[in-house]
């Protein structure tokens, strides 16, 4: 390997490590904000729902698309919402192209007969996908406030009573609640998804919101002021994460967001890896698309502080961290050989080893969010160590898949909104086999992931003749992560 090529590899590798380090520092700052917010007893103006004059009119929007397995559960659950029927409207925004349209219509007619104001709204096309459906429903919505739930969410009956009250403050445009997970312990896959989402819904959402930095409506389990949606320019379907897009446009227009960590909205996690892959792809590509669309507006905004701009940029770059992680992983084996070929470059490796601190920071940050939900006992800490390194390994295994999504987003490549298949999995023993919405094809990414598993097996082997085991744990986690993702993906197809 030529010295010039070695310097290029070192430069790219070091840059990626530096970006990951900046991301970890941003997370550490959010942890400080999160812990500081725990000591604050905020007193906010609230609607008095005991006074009929103060009860606001609410529209609940349910955007659905081919949801055979969860549609009945969704409608039955929403029908239990405790709110004056004279001030509540439900819109089922149904873009389905299968027989569920007929079944949904029959269920809606039953609920109508029970006195519920519920409308079944269908479209002739899926223009704008979810954003298009929400926008079309908004045009005829009766409510001043718009609550949104995806098909796999099951809000508690008193959900509206806990959320709509905060709109007494005229500056608040959105109230977002924390996601819960009804099938957290179903499998390793659901456990690590819950782990990652819990970190977002505690550390990140609270950490940003506590200091007035931009947060995002999470697409579901939240409620908008209709005026805020319209003032921010309404829903747009030019990214795959329309929720993040509208959130930033609204906050750039000085609307405040209210995040409620203590209000949990239960939902179902994807239980098969192909469903998790489609969800991950959409979220990560959408994040990159929003960076491309919004970052300049954030950087040039006159109405927000430098720190809010910093956290806004890092937020929009969240998904791009997968690209940095993948670059570091891919180049780690050439770096191993460079280290053992060019002895005079040894100091570079001593410097880059400093960036193991990024992992330590994330370990600390995630522990505080984990214990806030699971508890802080010694047994829970032991469980945390296991789940952290399992999560870390599988996240590494997703890095190729998510890097492709990020690159497509940054390059402006458009793609269809692929919704995550739902399963109606509530407990251990429930099966996802036979779900007709699952993808059947083996993608090129799956083959590449299997190849990367072998690549990092070679990285582990390389430590032996070179007598250098510094990167062995990293390569071992990469081997396990890509092996898990590849084998789970391939076996789900047969």
C-alpha positions in Angstrom: 0.0 0.0 0.0 1.5 3.3 -1.1 2.2 6.0 1.5 -0.1 8.5 -0.4 -3.0 6.1 -0.3 -2.3 5.5 3.4 -2.5 9.2 4.1 -5.8 9.5 2.2 -7.3 6.6 4.2 -6.0 8.1 7.5 -7.5 11.5 6.6 -11.0 10.0 5.8 -10.9 7.8 8.8 -9.9 10.6 11.2 -12.5 13.0 9.8 -15.3 10.4 10.3 -14.1 9.8 13.9 -14.1 13.5 14.5 -17.7 14.0 13.3 -18.8 11.1 15.5 -17.0 12.7 18.5 -18.8 16.0 17.9 -22.1 14.1 17.8 -21.3 12.4 21.1 -20.5 15.8 22.6 -23.9 17.1 21.5 -25.5 14.1 23.1 -23.5 14.8 26.3 -24.8 18.3 26.3 -28.4 17.0 25.9 -27.8 14.7 28.9 -26.8 17.8 31.0 -30.0 19.5 29.8 -32.1 16.4 30.6 -30.8 16.0 34.1 -31.2 19.8 34.8 -34.8 19.7 33.5 -35.6 17.0 36.2 -35.2 19.7 38.9 -37.6 22.2 37.3 -41.2 22.3 38.3 -42.8 24.1 35.4 -46.1 25.9 35.9 -47.9 26.3 32.5 -51.3 27.7 31.7 -53.8 24.9 30.9 -57.3 24.7 29.6 -59.9 23.9 32.3 -61.7 20.9 30.7 -64.4 21.1 33.5 -65.5 24.4 31.9 -67.5 23.7 28.7 -66.5 27.1 27.3 -62.8 26.1 27.5 -63.0 22.7 25.9 -61.4 23.0 22.4 -62.6 21.2 19.3 -60.3 18.4 18.3 -59.9 16.4 15.1 -58.1 13.0 15.3 -56.5 12.0 12.1 -55.7 8.3 11.4 -53.6 8.0 8.2 -53.7 4.4 7.2 -52.6 2.3 4.2 -53.3 -1.4 3.9 -53.5 -2.2 7.6 -55.4 -5.5 7.6 -53.9 -6.8 10.8 -54.3 -3.7 13.1 -57.2 -1.7 11.6 -59.9 -3.1 13.9 -57.7 -2.7 17.0 -57.0 0.9 16.0 -60.6 1.9 15.6 -61.8 0.1 18.7 -59.1 1.9 20.7 -59.7 5.4 19.3 -63.4 4.9 20.0 -62.5 4.7 23.7 -61.0 8.2 23.8 -62.7 10.1 26.7 -63.7 13.5 25.3 -67.0 15.3 24.7 -68.5 13.9 21.5 -69.7 17.3 20.5 -66.1 18.6 20.4 -64.5 15.5 18.8 -64.1 14.5 15.2 -62.3 11.4 13.8 -60.9 11.3 10.3 -59.8 7.9 8.9 -57.5 9.0 6.1 -57.6 5.7 4.1 -55.2 5.3 1.2 -55.6 1.5 1.1 -55.6 -0.4 -2.1 -56.7 -3.7 -0.7 -59.9 -5.2 0.8 -59.4 -3.4 4.1 -61.2 -0.4 2.6 -64.5 -2.3 2.7 -63.8 -3.8 6.2 -62.9 -0.3 7.5 -66.0 1.2 6.1 -68.2 -1.4 7.8 -66.5 -0.8 11.2 -66.8 3.0 10.8 -70.5 2.6 10.1 -70.9 0.7 13.4 -69.1 3.4 15.3 -71.2 6.1 13.7 -74.3 4.3 14.8 -72.9 4.6 18.4 -72.8 8.4 18.1 -69.2 8.9 17.1 -68.4 11.7 14.6 -66.1 9.6 12.4 -65.4 10.1 8.7 -63.9 7.6 6.2 -61.9 9.7 3.7 -60.4 7.9 0.7 -58.4 9.2 -2.2 -58.0 8.1 -5.8 -54.2 8.3 -5.6 -51.5 8.5 -3.0 -50.1 11.8 -4.1 -47.9 13.1 -1.3 -48.3 9.8 0.5 -48.9 10.4 4.3 -48.3 14.1 4.0 -50.8 14.3 1.1 -53.5 12.4 3.1 -53.0 14.7 6.2 -53.2 17.8 4.1 -56.4 16.7 2.3 -58.0 15.8 5.7 -56.9 19.2 7.1 -58.9 21.0 4.5 -62.2 19.8 5.9 -61.2 19.2 9.5 -63.6 20.8 12.0 -61.1 20.9 14.9 -58.8 23.7 16.0 -56.4 21.0 17.1 -55.3 18.0 15.1 -54.2 14.8 16.9 -52.4 12.2 14.7 -52.0 8.5 15.3 -50.4 5.9 13.1 -52.2 2.5 12.8 -50.0 0.7 15.4 -50.6 3.3 18.2 -53.0 2.8 21.1 -53.5 6.0 23.1 -55.0 5.7 26.6 -58.6 6.9 26.9 -57.5 10.0 28.8 -54.8 10.9 26.2 -56.5 14.0 24.9 -57.2 15.3 28.5 -53.5 15.1 29.2 -52.3 16.9 26.1 -54.8 19.4 24.7 -54.8 21.3 27.9 -51.4 22.8 27.2 -52.6 24.8 24.2 -54.0 27.4 26.6 -50.5 28.9 25.8 -51.1 30.6 22.5 -47.5 30.2 21.5 -47.5 26.4 21.6 -48.0 24.8 18.2 -47.4 21.1 19.0 -47.6 18.8 22.0 -45.7 15.5 21.5 -45.8 12.5 23.8 -43.4 9.7 24.5 -43.8 6.4 22.6 -44.3 3.2 24.7 -43.7 -0.3 23.4 -46.3 -3.1 23.9 -44.0 -5.8 22.6 -40.6 -4.6 23.9 -39.6 -8.1 25.1 -40.8 -10.0 22.0 -37.3 -10.6 20.6 -33.8 -9.2 20.5 -34.8 -7.0 17.6 -37.7 -5.4 19.5 -35.5 -4.9 22.6 -32.9 -2.9 20.7 -35.5 -0.9 18.8 -37.1 0.0 22.2 -33.7 0.8 23.6 -32.9 3.3 20.8 -36.3 4.9 20.8 -36.3 5.3 24.5 -33.0 7.3 24.2 -34.6 9.6 21.6 -37.8 10.1 23.6 -35.9 10.9 26.9 -32.4 12.2 26.3 -32.9 13.9 23.0 -36.5 15.2 23.1 -36.3 16.4 26.7 -32.7 17.6 26.3 -33.6 19.8 23.4 -37.0 21.0 24.5 -35.7 22.0 28.0 -33.5 24.7 26.5 -35.8 25.8 23.7 -33.8 24.0 21.0 -35.7 22.6 18.0 -37.4 19.2 18.5 -39.6 17.3 16.1 -43.1 16.1 16.0 -42.6 12.3 15.7 -45.2 11.7 13.0 -47.7 10.2 15.5 -48.8 10.4 19.2 -48.8 14.2 19.1 -51.3 17.0 18.5 -50.9 20.2 16.4 -52.6 23.5 16.5 -54.3 23.8 13.1 -53.2 27.4 12.9 -49.6 26.4 13.3 -49.7 23.8 10.5 -51.1 26.4 8.1 -48.8 29.2 9.2 -45.8 26.9 8.7 -46.8 26.2 5.1 -48.9 23.0 5.6 -47.8 19.4 5.0 -45.4 18.8 2.1 -44.6 15.4 0.6 -41.1 16.2 -0.8 -39.3 14.3 1.9 -39.9 10.9 3.5 -40.1 12.5 7.0 -42.8 15.1 6.5 -43.1 15.3 10.4 -39.5 16.6 10.8 -39.9 19.0 7.8 -43.0 20.7 9.1 -41.6 20.7 12.7 -38.6 22.8 11.6 -40.6 25.1 9.4 -43.0 25.8 12.4 -40.2 26.5 14.9 -38.4 28.8 12.4 -41.7 30.8 12.5 -41.4 31.0 16.3 -43.9 28.4 17.3 -43.1 26.6 20.5 -43.2 22.8 20.9 -44.2 21.1 24.2 -42.8 17.6 24.9 -44.5 15.4 27.6 -42.1 12.7 28.7 -44.6 11.6 31.4 -47.4 10.9 28.9 -46.7 7.5 27.2 -48.5 6.4 24.1 -48.2 2.6 23.6 -47.4 1.3 20.2 -46.2 -1.8 18.4 -42.6 -2.3 17.3 -41.7 -4.1 14.0 -41.0 -7.7 14.9 -39.4 -8.9 11.6 -36.2 -7.3 10.3 -37.5 -6.5 6.8 -40.1 -4.2 8.4 -37.4 -2.6 10.6 -35.3 -2.1 7.5 -38.0 -0.3 5.6 -38.7 1.9 8.7 -35.0 2.6 9.2 -34.5 3.4 5.5 -37.4 5.9 5.5 -36.3 7.6 8.7 -32.6 7.9 7.7 -33.2 9.0 4.2 -35.8 11.5 5.3 -33.4 12.9 7.8 -30.8 13.5 5.1 -33.5 15.0 2.8 -34.5 17.4 5.5 -30.8 18.4 6.1 -30.6 19.2 2.4 -33.9 21.1 2.5 -33.6 22.9 5.8 -30.1 23.4 7.1 -29.5 26.7 5.3 -32.7 28.2 6.8 -31.5 27.1 10.2 -28.0 28.6 9.8 -29.3 31.9 8.5 -32.2 32.3 10.9 -32.1 35.6 12.8 -34.5 34.5 15.6 -32.5 31.6 17.1 -29.3 31.4 19.1 -26.0 29.9 18.0 -26.5 27.0 20.4 -30.0 26.2 19.0 -28.5 26.4 15.5 -25.7 23.9 16.5 -28.2 21.4 18.0 -30.5 21.9 15.0 -27.7 21.1 12.5 -26.6 18.1 14.6 -30.3 16.9 14.8 -30.6 17.1 11.0 -27.3 15.2 10.7 -28.4 12.4 13.1 -28.9 9.9 10.3 -25.7 10.9 8.6 -23.8 9.5 11.6 -24.5 6.0 10.2 -22.4 7.0 7.1 -19.5 8.1 9.4 -19.8 4.9 11.4 -19.8 2.8 8.2 -16.7 4.7 6.8 -14.8 4.1 10.1 -15.8 0.4 10.1 -14.8 -0.1 6.4 -11.5 1.6 6.8 -10.6 0.0 10.1 -9.0 -3.0 8.5 -6.8 -1.0 6.1 -5.9 1.1 9.1 -4.7 -2.0 11.0 -2.3 -2.8 8.2 -1.1 0.8 7.8 -0.3 0.8 11.5 1.8 -2.3 11.2 3.5 -1.2 7.9 4.5 2.4 8.6 5.9 2.5 12.1 6.6 6.3 11.9 2.8 6.9 11.7 2.2 5.3 15.1 1.4 8.6 16.8 -1.7 9.0 14.6 -3.1 5.8 16.0 -2.5 7.0 19.5 -4.4 10.2 18.7 -7.3 8.4 17.0 -7.6 6.0 20.0 -8.8 9.0 22.0 -12.0 8.8 20.1 -13.0 5.7 22.0 -14.3 8.4 24.4 -17.2 8.8 22.0 -18.4 5.3 22.9 -17.9 6.0 26.6 -20.0 9.2 26.4 -22.8 7.4 24.6 -22.6 4.6 27.2 -23.1 7.1 30.0 -25.9 9.0 28.2 -27.9 5.9 27.3 -27.6 4.6 30.9 -29.3 7.7 32.3 -32.2 7.3 29.8 -32.4 3.5 30.3 -32.6 3.8 34.1 -35.3 6.5 33.9 -37.6 3.9 32.4 -36.3 0.5 33.6 -34.9 1.5 37.0 -31.4 1.9 38.4 -30.9 -1.4 40.4 -27.7 -3.4 40.0 -29.5 -6.1 38.0 -30.9 -3.4 35.7 -27.3 -2.1 35.2 -26.1 -5.6 34.2 -29.1 -5.9 31.8 -28.2 -2.4 30.5 -24.6 -3.5 29.7 -25.9 -6.4 27.7 -28.5 -4.4 25.8 -26.1 -1.5 25.1 -23.5 -3.7 23.4 -26.2 -5.7 21.6 -27.7 -2.5 20.3 -24.3 -1.2 19.4 -23.4 -4.3 17.4 -26.7 -4.4 15.5 -26.6 -0.6 14.8 -23.2 -1.3 13.2 -24.8 -4.1 11.2 -27.4 -1.6 9.9 -24.8 0.9 8.9 -24.5 -0.1 5.3 -28.3 -0.2 4.8 -28.7 3.2 6.5 -25.7 4.7 4.7 -27.3 4.0 1.4 -30.5 5.7 2.6 -28.5 8.8 3.8 -26.5 9.0 0.5 -29.8 8.9 -1.5 -31.2 11.6 0.7 -28.2 13.9 0.4 -28.1 13.4 -3.4 -31.8 14.2 -3.8 -32.8 10.8 -5.2 -36.6 10.5 -4.8 -38.3 7.3 -3.8 -41.7 6.1 -2.8 -42.9 6.3 0.8 -42.7 2.6 1.9 -44.8 2.3 5.1 -43.8 -0.1 7.8 -45.9 -3.3 7.8 -47.9 -3.8 11.0 -48.5 -7.2 12.7 -50.8 -7.0 15.7 -48.1 -8.5 17.9 -49.0 -7.9 21.5 -47.2 -10.7 23.4 -44.7 -13.5 23.2 -46.0 -16.3 21.1 -47.9 -14.1 18.6 -46.6 -14.9 15.1 -45.8 -12.7 12.2 -45.6 -15.6 9.7 -47.9 -15.2 6.8 -48.1 -11.4 6.9 -49.0 -10.5 3.3 -47.4 -7.1 3.3 -43.8 -8.3 3.9 -41.2 -7.9 1.2 -40.3 -11.2 -0.5 -37.2 -10.2 -2.5 -33.6 -10.5 -1.5 -32.0 -7.1 -2.0 -28.4 -6.5 -3.0 -27.8 -4.9 0.4 -28.4 -8.2 2.1 -25.8 -10.0 0.0 -23.3 -7.1 0.7 -24.0 -7.4 4.5 -23.2 -11.1 4.4 -19.9 -10.2 2.6 -19.2 -7.6 5.3 -19.7 -10.2 7.9 -16.9 -12.2 6.3 -14.8 -9.1 5.8 -14.8 -8.4 9.5 -14.1 -12.0 10.3 -11.0 -11.5 8.2 -10.3 -8.4 10.3 -10.4 -10.5 13.5 -8.1 -13.0 11.9 -5.7 -10.3 10.8 -5.0 -9.4 14.5 -3.3 -12.8 14.9 -0.4 -12.6 12.4 0.0 -8.8 13.1 -0.1 -9.4 16.8 -2.3 -6.3 17.2 -5.6 -6.9 19.0 -6.5 -3.2 19.5 -9.4 -3.3 17.0 -10.4 -6.9 17.7 -13.4 -6.0 19.9 -14.6 -3.5 17.3 -14.3 -6.1 14.5 -16.0 -8.7 16.6 -19.0 -6.4 17.1 -19.1 -5.6 13.4 -18.9 -9.4 12.6 -21.9 -10.0 15.0 -23.8 -7.0 13.8 -23.6 -7.7 10.1 -24.1 -11.4 10.7 -27.3 -10.7 12.7 -28.7 -8.3 10.1 -27.7 -10.4 7.1 -28.8 -13.8 8.4 -32.1 -12.5 9.9 -32.9 -10.8 6.6 -32.0 -13.8 4.5 -33.8 -16.4 6.6 -36.9 -14.3 6.7 -37.1 -14.8 2.9 -37.2 -18.6 3.0 
